[in-house]
Amino acid sequence: MAVCKFGKVALMLGIQTLQQAQQNLMVDLVVVLAVVRELQTVGAQDRARVSFIFMQRKLLEQV
């Protein structure tokens, strides 16, 4: 009987640990997604800046 109780407690602790690990992973995933989104915006801004500079040069060449 005591072995059974001990097994139940160990199982419950294991489940709690897994749930905490899952929550930690979810937090990590949210952070990673935020960083990726930020990088994508920065990339889009850089592309816009490069194309703007390119357009400026083209206009200056025409003058």
The first five atom37 places (N, CA, C, CB, O) and aatype in JSON, in Angstrom:
{
  "aatype": [12, 0, 19, 4, 11, 13, 7, 11, 19, 0, 10, 12, 10, 7, 9, 5, 16, 10, 5, 5, 0, 5, 5, 2, 10, 12, 19, 3, 10, 19, 19, 19, 10, 0, 19, 19, 1, 6, 10, 5, 16, 19, 7, 0, 5, 3, 1, 0, 1, 19, 15, 13, 9, 13, 12, 5, 1, 11, 10, 10, 6, 5, 19],
  "atom_mask": [
    [1, 1, 1, 1, 1],
    [1, 1, 1, 1, 1],
    [1, 1, 1, 1, 1],
    [1, 1, 1, 1, 1],
    [1, 1, 1, 1, 1],
    [1, 1, 1, 1, 1],
    [1, 1, 1, 0, 1],
    [1, 1, 1, 1, 1],
    [1, 1, 1, 1, 1],
    [1, 1, 1, 1, 1],
    [1, 1, 1, 1, 1],
    [1, 1, 1, 1, 1],
    [1, 1, 1, 1, 1],
    [1, 1, 1, 0, 1],
    [1, 1, 1, 1, 1],
    [1, 1, 1, 1, 1],
    [1, 1, 1, 1, 1],
    [1, 1, 1, 1, 1],
    [1, 1, 1, 1, 1],
    [1, 1, 1, 1, 1],
    [1, 1, 1, 1, 1],
    [1, 1, 1, 1, 1],
    [1, 1, 1, 1, 1],
    [1, 1, 1, 1, 1],
    [1, 1, 1, 1, 1],
    [1, 1, 1, 1, 1],
    [1, 1, 1, 1, 1],
    [1, 1, 1, 1, 1],
    [1, 1, 1, 1, 1],
    [1, 1, 1, 1, 1],
    [1, 1, 1, 1, 1],
    [1, 1, 1, 1, 1],
    [1, 1, 1, 1, 1],
    [1, 1, 1, 1, 1],
    [1, 1, 1, 1, 1],
    [1, 1, 1, 1, 1],
    [1, 1, 1, 1, 1],
    [1, 1, 1, 1, 1],
    [1, 1, 1, 1, 1],
    [1, 1, 1, 1, 1],
    [1, 1, 1, 1, 1],
    [1, 1, 1, 1, 1],
    [1, 1, 1, 0, 1],
    [1, 1, 1, 1, 1],
    [1, 1, 1, 1, 1],
    [1, 1, 1, 1, 1],
    [1, 1, 1, 1, 1],
    [1, 1, 1, 1, 1],
    [1, 1, 1, 1, 1],
    [1, 1, 1, 1, 1],
    [1, 1, 1, 1, 1],
    [1, 1, 1, 1, 1],
    [1, 1, 1, 1, 1],
    [1, 1, 1, 1, 1],
    [1, 1, 1, 1, 1],
    [1, 1, 1, 1, 1],
    [1, 1, 1, 1, 1],
    [1, 1, 1, 1, 1],
    [1, 1, 1, 1, 1],
    [1, 1, 1, 1, 1],
    [1, 1, 1, 1, 1],
    [1, 1, 1, 1, 1],
    [1, 1, 1, 1, 1]
  ],
  "atom_positions": [
    [[0.82, -1.2, 0.0], [0.0, 0.0, 0.0], [0.87, 1.27, 0.0], [-0.94, -0.01, 1.21], [0.59, 2.23, -0.72]],
    [[1.93, 1.25, 0.82], [2.81, 2.42, 0.9], [3.53, 2.64, -0.43], [3.84, 2.24, 2.05], [3.75, 3.77, -0.85]],
    [[3.9, 1.53, -1.08], [4.59, 1.63, -2.37], [3.66, 2.29, -3.39], [5.04, 0.22, -2.87], [4.09, 3.11, -4.2]],
    [[2.39, 1.91, -3.34], [1.4, 2.46, -4.27], [1.26, 3.97, -4.06], [0.03, 1.75, -4.09], [1.21, 4.74, -5.02]],
    [[1.19, 4.39, -2.76], [1.07, 5.81, -2.45], [2.3, 6.58, -2.94], [0.89, 6.02, -0.93], [2.19, 7.65, -3.53]],
    [[3.47, 5.99, -2.7], [4.72, 6.63, -3.12], [4.74, 6.78, -4.64], [5.94, 5.79, -2.63], [5.16, 7.81, -5.17]],
    [[4.29, 5.73, -5.34], [4.24, 5.79, -6.81], [3.32, 6.88, -7.29], [0.0, 0.0, 0.0], [3.63, 7.57, -8.26]],
    [[2.17, 7.05, -6.62], [1.21, 8.1, -6.99], [1.82, 9.47, -6.81], [-0.07, 7.98, -6.15], [1.7, 10.34, -7.68]],
    [[2.5, 9.67, -5.66], [3.13, 10.97, -5.37], [4.2, 11.26, -6.41], [3.74, 10.97, -3.95], [4.29, 12.37, -6.94]],
    [[5.02, 10.25, -6.71], [6.09, 10.43, -7.7], [5.49, 10.77, -9.05], [6.96, 9.17, -7.79], [6.03, 11.62, -9.77]],
    [[4.4, 10.11, -9.42], [3.75, 10.37, -10.69], [3.2, 11.79, -10.74], [2.62, 9.35, -10.93], [3.35, 12.49, -11.74]],
    [[2.56, 12.22, -9.63], [2.01, 13.58, -9.58], [3.12, 14.63, -9.67], [1.2, 13.78, -8.29], [2.97, 15.64, -10.36]],
    [[4.23, 14.37, -8.97], [5.37, 15.3, -9.05], [5.93, 15.35, -10.47], [6.47, 14.88, -8.05], [6.28, 16.41, -10.98]],
    [[6.01, 14.17, -11.1], [6.49, 14.11, -12.47], [5.59, 14.88, -13.42], [0.0, 0.0, 0.0], [6.08, 15.58, -14.31]],
    [[4.27, 14.76, -13.23], [3.31, 15.49, -14.07], [3.46, 16.99, -13.86], [1.86, 15.05, -13.76], [3.44, 17.76, -14.82]],
    [[3.61, 17.42, -12.58], [3.8, 18.84, -12.29], [5.06, 19.37, -12.97], [3.88, 19.08, -10.76], [5.05, 20.45, -13.55]],
    [[6.13, 18.6, -12.88], [7.4, 19.0, -13.5], [7.23, 19.15, -15.01], [8.51, 17.98, -13.17], [7.73, 20.1, -15.61]],
    [[6.53, 18.19, -15.62], [6.3, 18.26, -17.06], [5.46, 19.48, -17.43], [5.61, 16.99, -17.55], [5.73, 20.13, -18.44]],
    [[4.45, 19.78, -16.61], [3.61, 20.94, -16.89], [4.43, 22.23, -16.79], [2.42, 20.99, -15.92], [4.28, 23.13, -17.61]],
    [[5.29, 22.3, -15.77], [6.14, 23.49, -15.63], [7.1, 23.61, -16.81], [6.93, 23.43, -14.31], [7.32, 24.7, -17.33]],
    [[7.66, 22.48, -17.23], [8.57, 22.5, -18.37], [7.83, 22.95, -19.61], [9.2, 21.11, -18.6], [8.37, 23.71, -20.42]],
    [[6.59, 22.5, -19.77], [5.78, 22.89, -20.93], [5.52, 24.4, -20.9], [4.45, 22.11, -20.95], [5.6, 25.07, -21.93]],
    [[5.2, 24.93, -19.71], [4.97, 26.37, -19.59], [6.24, 27.14, -19.93], [4.48, 26.73, -18.17], [6.19, 28.16, -20.61]],
    [[7.37, 26.66, -19.45], [8.65, 27.32, -19.75], [8.91, 27.32, -21.25], [9.81, 26.63, -19.01], [9.35, 28.32, -21.82]],
    [[8.62, 26.19, -21.89], [8.81, 26.1, -23.34], [7.9, 27.07, -24.06], [8.56, 24.68, -23.83], [8.3, 27.71, -25.03]],
    [[6.66, 27.18, -23.58], [5.72, 28.11, -24.2], [6.23, 29.54, -24.1], [4.32, 27.99, -23.55], [6.15, 30.31, -25.05]],
    [[6.77, 29.9, -22.92], [7.32, 31.24, -22.73], [8.49, 31.45, -23.68], [7.78, 31.45, -21.25], [8.6, 32.48, -24.34]],
    [[9.39, 30.44, -23.76], [10.52, 30.54, -24.67], [10.04, 30.71, -26.1], [11.41, 29.29, -24.55], [10.6, 31.52, -26.85]],
    [[9.02, 29.97, -26.48], [8.49, 30.05, -27.84], [7.94, 31.44, -28.13], [7.39, 29.0, -28.05], [8.16, 31.99, -29.21]],
    [[7.23, 32.01, -27.16], [6.68, 33.36, -27.32], [7.81, 34.37, -27.52], [5.81, 33.75, -26.1], [7.72, 35.26, -28.36]],
    [[8.87, 34.22, -26.72], [10.02, 35.13, -26.84], [10.67, 34.98, -28.21], [11.06, 34.85, -25.72], [10.99, 35.98, -28.86]],
    [[10.87, 33.74, -28.65], [11.49, 33.49, -29.95], [10.64, 34.09, -31.06], [11.67, 31.97, -30.19], [11.16, 34.73, -31.97]],
    [[9.33, 33.9, -30.99], [8.44, 34.45, -32.01], [8.5, 35.98, -32.03], [7.0, 33.99, -31.78], [8.47, 36.59, -33.09]],
    [[8.58, 36.58, -30.85], [8.67, 38.04, -30.77], [9.97, 38.53, -31.42], [8.6, 38.51, -29.3], [9.98, 39.52, -32.15]],
    [[11.05, 37.83, -31.14], [12.35, 38.2, -31.72], [12.31, 38.05, -33.24], [13.49, 37.34, -31.13], [12.78, 38.92, -33.96]],
    [[11.74, 36.94, -33.71], [11.64, 36.71, -35.16], [10.81, 37.81, -35.81], [11.01, 35.32, -35.46], [11.19, 38.34, -36.85]],
    [[9.69, 38.16, -35.18], [8.82, 39.22, -35.72], [9.59, 40.53, -35.8], [7.55, 39.39, -34.84], [9.5, 41.26, -36.78]],
    [[10.36, 40.82, -34.74], [11.15, 42.04, -34.69], [12.18, 42.04, -35.83], [11.86, 42.19, -33.32], [12.36, 43.05, -36.52]],
    [[12.85, 40.91, -36.01], [13.85, 40.8, -37.08], [13.2, 40.97, -38.44], [14.57, 39.45, -37.01], [13.78, 41.61, -39.33]],
    [[12.0, 40.42, -38.62], [11.31, 40.57, -39.91], [10.99, 42.03, -40.18], [10.02, 39.73, -39.93], [11.13, 42.5, -41.31]],
    [[10.55, 42.77, -39.14], [10.24, 44.19, -39.32], [11.5, 44.96, -39.66], [9.58, 44.78, -38.06], [11.5, 45.8, -40.56]],
    [[12.58, 44.65, -38.94], [13.85, 45.33, -39.23], [14.27, 45.02, -40.66], [14.97, 44.87, -38.22], [14.71, 45.91, -41.39]],
    [[14.13, 43.75, -41.07], [14.47, 43.37, -42.45], [13.65, 44.14, -43.46], [0.0, 0.0, 0.0], [14.18, 44.59, -44.48]],
    [[12.36, 44.29, -43.19], [11.48, 45.01, -44.1], [11.89, 46.49, -44.17], [10.0, 44.88, -43.65], [11.88, 47.09, -45.24]],
    [[12.26, 47.06, -43.02], [12.69, 48.46, -42.99], [13.98, 48.63, -43.79], [12.89, 48.95, -41.53], [14.13, 49.6, -44.53]],
    [[14.91, 47.68, -43.63], [16.17, 47.75, -44.37], [15.93, 47.67, -45.87], [17.12, 46.63, -43.93], [16.52, 48.42, -46.64]],
    [[15.05, 46.75, -46.28], [14.74, 46.62, -47.71], [14.14, 47.91, -48.25], [13.78, 45.45, -47.94], [14.48, 48.35, -49.34]],
    [[13.23, 48.5, -47.46], [12.6, 49.75, -47.89], [13.66, 50.85, -48.01], [11.49, 50.17, -46.88], [13.63, 51.64, -48.96]],
    [[14.58, 50.89, -47.05], [15.63, 51.92, -47.07], [16.52, 51.73, -48.29], [16.47, 51.87, -45.77], [16.87, 52.7, -48.97]],
    [[16.89, 50.47, -48.57], [17.77, 50.19, -49.71], [17.07, 50.57, -51.01], [18.17, 48.7, -49.75], [17.69, 51.19, -51.88]],
    [[15.79, 50.22, -51.15], [15.09, 50.54, -52.39], [14.91, 52.06, -52.52], [13.73, 49.83, -52.46], [14.92, 52.59, -53.62]],
    [[14.74, 52.74, -51.38], [14.61, 54.2, -51.42], [15.91, 54.83, -51.9], [14.23, 54.75, -50.01], [15.9, 55.74, -52.74]],
    [[17.04, 54.35, -51.37], [18.36, 54.86, -51.77], [18.56, 54.58, -53.27], [19.5, 54.2, -50.92], [19.06, 55.43, -54.01]],
    [[18.17, 53.37, -53.69], [18.31, 52.99, -55.09], [17.5, 53.94, -55.98], [17.86, 51.53, -55.3], [17.98, 54.39, -57.02]],
    [[16.27, 54.24, -55.56], [15.42, 55.15, -56.33], [16.03, 56.55, -56.37], [14.0, 55.2, -55.73], [15.99, 57.22, -57.4]],
    [[16.59, 57.0, -55.25], [17.23, 58.31, -55.2], [18.37, 58.38, -56.22], [17.75, 58.62, -53.78], [18.5, 59.36, -56.95]],
    [[19.2, 57.33, -56.25], [20.33, 57.31, -57.18], [19.84, 57.36, -58.62], [21.19, 56.05, -56.96], [20.41, 58.07, -59.45]],
    [[18.8, 56.6, -58.91], [18.25, 56.58, -60.27], [17.78, 57.98, -60.65], [17.1, 55.57, -60.38], [18.02, 58.44, -61.77]],
    [[17.1, 58.64, -59.72], [16.61, 59.99, -60.0], [17.78, 60.96, -60.2], [15.7, 60.49, -58.86], [17.72, 61.83, -61.08]],
    [[18.83, 60.81, -59.39], [19.99, 61.69, -59.51], [20.72, 61.46, -60.84], [20.95, 61.48, -58.33], [21.24, 62.39, -61.44]],
    [[20.74, 60.19, -61.29], [21.39, 59.89, -62.56], [20.64, 60.54, -63.72], [21.47, 58.37, -62.78], [21.25, 60.93, -64.71]],
    [[19.34, 60.65, -63.59], [18.53, 61.22, -64.66], [18.71, 62.73, -64.77], [17.06, 60.89, -64.44], [18.55, 63.3, -65.85]],
    [[19.05, 63.38, -63.65], [19.18, 64.85, -63.64], [20.4, 65.29, -64.41], [19.26, 65.39, -62.21], [20.67, 66.48, -64.52]]
  ]
}
